[in-house]
Amino acid sequence: MIGLVLGDTHIGHLIIKKLILLKKNFIIIDISKRKIFKRYKNSFCLSIGQLGKCLSILKENSCNKVLFAGRIEKPKFSKVKFDFKALYHLPKIIKETKKGDAYIINFITKLFMKEGFKVINQTYYNPELVLKKGTYTKVKPNYINRKDIKIGKKIINNLKLKGVSQGIVVVKNNIIISENLKGTDFMLNKAKNKLKKYTSKNRREGILLKLPKPNQDLRTDLPTVGINTVKKCVNMGIKGIVVKAKHNIFLDKKKSLKIANKNNMFVSAI
């Protein structure tokens, strides 16, 4: 039996659809803010403070494997009701929160493993959600783009830089903005005005890199790019999107690549 611990974003629905197709037995722990998986009969709606109940449900249903997927917003701890198990681990969780999202997820993953569960990769049953190495569009990265990719990759991989998450926008050797805990959409909205001096109506410039950081657990915490991100980049005049081969989730692949090709933008996996 597989236990799916699912937050927001529709990747959970894709995983459920594939497991049904493969005739795999599973239950759902729905910790999404809007309880988007409650319609499934094998779903249990919990808050993020119900860690003990989550573990109990998984064990009662003989789950030996756990798969985490979806986005979970950082909680306001003063407003969350924690059960005894969560309260026991709360000091450590708060401590890891100050270090960054990757540290929290790593802590939770190790906790579930100590409880006897095997944590499996969120794309284990959906390998179609990742890209292999290469460029998937008619337009290819040029020499300037490749230099920008090296710059962005170096910044994301530098764990000493605080406040830098999985995403960064680089234009002509200039780091325009880096992603923080508020996510990619927030970063791109802020970057829009900064990009104007580098772009024109007839020429696209710069790249968006979405790469996992070296300290991320790639089973549970993969950067995600979807059609909304592609559309934002098109409207902003960005030249290309770069992800990590086999280590990024790329949603709505067919539609996203069609939009990129139509707008002379490249999508590459490195």
Secondary structure, DSSP 4 states (H G I P E B T S, - for coil): -EEEEE-BSTHHHHHHHHHHHTT--EEEEE--TT-TTTTSTTEEE--TT-HHHHHHHHHHTT--EEEEESB-PPP-GGGPPP-HHHHHHHHHHHHHHHH-HHHHHHHHHHHHHHTTPEE--TTSS-GGGS--SEE-SSS---HHHHHHHHHHHHHHH-TTSTT--SEEEEETTEEEEE--TT-HHHHHHHHHHHHTTT-BTTB---EEEE---TTS-TTT---EE-HHHHHHHHHHT--EEEE-TTSSEE-SHHHHHHHHHHTT-EEEE-
